[in-house]
Amino acid sequence: EAQVTQNPRYLITVTGKKLTVTCSQNMNHEYMSWYRQDPGLGLRQIYYSMNVEVTDKGDVPEGYKVSRKEKRNFPLILESPSPNQTSLYFCASTLLAGAYNEQFFGPGTRLTVL
Amino acid sequence: AQTVTQSQPEMSVQEAETVTLSCTYDTSESNYYLFWYKQPPSRQMILVIRQEAYKQQNATENRFSVNFQKAAKSFSLKISDSQLGDTAMYFCAFMKAGGTSYGKLTFGQGTILTVHP
């Protein structure tokens, strides 16, 4: 089954404790991205990757890191989480970021930083 | 930069009736795509319908249709014969069709739709 998976689905952590949210897709997609969803703000892009070893900032990259060592995986790293990073996070992928291709979203990760 | 505005935080409709969700956007781009996504309580993001800006004909998908007014930068979603399963948060989204940062979706704030039996 074609899908985007994220782990964990739920995470409660404390300020400053490094964490990684994994994202994996099995569709051989080139373009992957991370979004955060906050009430009243919709979804906003954090980082994106056009292909392996090619990543760039989205609209709200502060406090986050990403890497793209393999085509299928695009982890989101919070090196020192803070309470303002409490949010719902989505990973998304699409075949090519060119002519329209449908974006596939993961199931979301609910992160709470205390 | 593009912005997408959904001015209706919440809406409700009776089952089997029709409801229209509003969306406006601002862009200097001439070529782009517009989308409506549904987010049910499961939180999964589900593509409902998309519209290519170069197409004058409004997109339709079964009970879902859009009213795309390019000059007015308006993109509303009409849901006909509303069903209980339509209860969800609906997001309007914009994507450039080329140039830098394409592939990025710019979302509106969302509209919570509740369908009452």
Chai-1 contact restraints between the chains, C-beta under 6 A:
chainA,res_idxA,chainB,res_idxB,connection_type,confidence,min_distance_angstrom,max_distance_angstrom,comment,restraint_id
A,Y31,B,G103,contact,1.0,0.0,6.0,A-B,restraint_1
A,G40,B,Q109,contact,1.0,0.0,6.0,A-B,restraint_2
A,G42,B,F91,contact,1.0,0.0,6.0,A-B,restraint_3
A,G42,B,F107,contact,1.0,0.0,6.0,A-B,restraint_4
A,G42,B,G108,contact,1.0,0.0,6.0,A-B,restraint_5
A,G42,B,Q109,contact,1.0,0.0,6.0,A-B,restraint_6
A,G42,B,G110,contact,1.0,0.0,6.0,A-B,restraint_7
A,L43,B,F107,contact,1.0,0.0,6.0,A-B,restraint_8
A,Q45,B,K104,contact,1.0,0.0,6.0,A-B,restraint_9
A,A97,B,Y102,contact,1.0,0.0,6.0,A-B,restraint_10
A,A97,B,G103,contact,1.0,0.0,6.0,A-B,restraint_11
A,Y100,B,Y33,contact,1.0,0.0,6.0,A-B,restraint_12
A,F105,B,M45,contact,1.0,0.0,6.0,A-B,restraint_13
A,P107,B,Q44,contact,1.0,0.0,6.0,A-B,restraint_14
A,G108,B,R43,contact,1.0,0.0,6.0,A-B,restraint_15
